[in-house]
């Protein structure tokens, strides 16, 4: 099966954005969480390390999902592979 240039460009962009978002996810989940104990200051009345662990990561996860869905919809339309509405 021969893959067109359009298909190859679509998947390269898809893989690139997926890799970037996975790096962001890794940093938020493991790197920030690991160093959160060292962040010893108050943030809205709570220790910042608690806020990062309980609230900040969840906000970032939702933003990652929103960005990926929006980006892929635009990419699908740009490469003529969007689902019909």
N, C-alpha and C positions, 0 to 999 in steps of 0.2 A: 504494500500500500504506500503510495507516494503522498507525502505531506506537502501542502502548499506553503508558500512563503507567508501568506496571511495567517495560516494556522500556527506556524512556527513562531511568528512574531507575537501572536496572542498568548501562547504558552510561555514564552520567555518573559513577557510582562507579568503574567500571572505568577510565575515562579519567583520573580524578583520581588513583587509586593508581598507574597507569602513569606519569603525569607526575611524581609525587613520586619514584618509584623511578628514573626516568631522570635526574632532577636529582641524586639521591644517586650514581648511577653516574658521571655527568659529574664531580662534585666529586672522587670517589675516583680516577677515572682521570686527569683532567687537572689539577685544581687542587692536590690533595695531591701528586701526582707532580711538578708544576712547582716547588712550594715545598719539596720534600723535601730538596734540597741545603742549604737553610738550617737544617734541623733537625739540628744537629751535636752529637748526644749518643749514648751507647752504650745499646742496648736489648737485653738478654739476650746481651751480649757482641759484638753486631754494630752497625755504624752504623745509626741509625734510618732514614736515607734508603734503605739497602739493604733493611731489613725491610719498609718500606712498599711498595717496588717489587716485592719478590719474594713476600711472604707476606700482608701486610695487605690488599692489594686483592683477592686471591683469596678470602680469608675473607669479605670484604664481598660479593663477587659471589655466593658460595654462599648467604649470608644473604638477599640480595635475591631469589634464585630460590625459596628456601624460604618466605619471607614471601609472595611473590606467589601461589605455589601454594596455601598455606594460606588466604590471604585470598579467593582466587577460589573455592575450594571452599565456604567459608562463604557467600559472596555468591551463588553458584549455588543453594545450598539455601534461602537467604532469599528469593530471587526465583522459586523453583520452576522452575529451568532446569537442575538437576543431572542428571548422567547416572545412569541406573539401574545399581545394583550387583548 
